[in-house]
Amino acid sequence: MASRFLFVALFSLAVFHVSSVPSQLQDFCVADLNSQVFVNGFVCKNPNTVSADDFYFSGLDKAANTSNYMGSNVTAVSVTNLPGLNTLGISLTRQDFGSYGLVPPHIHPRATELLVVVEGTLQAVFISSTNYQMYDKILNKGDVFVFPQGMIHFQYNRNSTNAVAFSAMSSENPGLVYMANAAFGSNPSISDDVLAKTFQLDKKTVDLLQARFSTTH
C-alpha cells in the first residue's frame, strides 16, 4: 500500500505543469555545479561528459532521522544533488515527521508545492496575502494539498505516531526561507530596535531569540 502512495507522489511530480518555465531549447542541460560562471541557474555541462548518474538520485525509500528539536526532517532532491533537473522546473522532497513533528513556517520564493501524505496524518496550513487569511486542512494518507508559491506555510504532525509526505516543487531550485530564522538569525543581525518594534517584544527577549537562531553561534 505504501508503494502505491509513493507512486502517486512521483506521478504527481511528473505531471506537475510549470507554465513559468520556458520551452526547452535542447534535450537537457545538466548543471555544471563546479562552474565559476554566474547565470540565472547553472550553466550546462558538456553533453559529452554527461552520464546516467547525472539524472539519478537514490535514498528516498529511507526514513530520515527526526530526533531533533522540530521532530522532522526534509530530504530534498533538487538541482544541487540531481544536476539533471537543471532548467526542467521541477524537484521533489521527502518529509519525515516524528511524534508531534513540525516543519515550521516557511516560504519557497520560487515554487508552488504539491504535497501528498503517504503515511500518518498531517495538518497543512498556509497564510494568504489577503487579510492574512489562514487555510487549514487535516490530511490523511492519500490526501493532497497545494501551497501556492511564496505563501507562508507549515506542516505539523498532531499525533504521537510517525508521518511521511512527499512534495513536488515547480522549480528545480525552489529556495527555502524559515520565518523565525530569517527574522532572528540573519547575518548580519537585524537591529534590536526593529525586531522589538515589529514583534512588540522587549529587547531582552529579542536578544534571547537572536542567540537561539543566530547563524554565527
Disulfide bonds with the S-S distance in Angstrom:
Cys29-Cys44 1.89
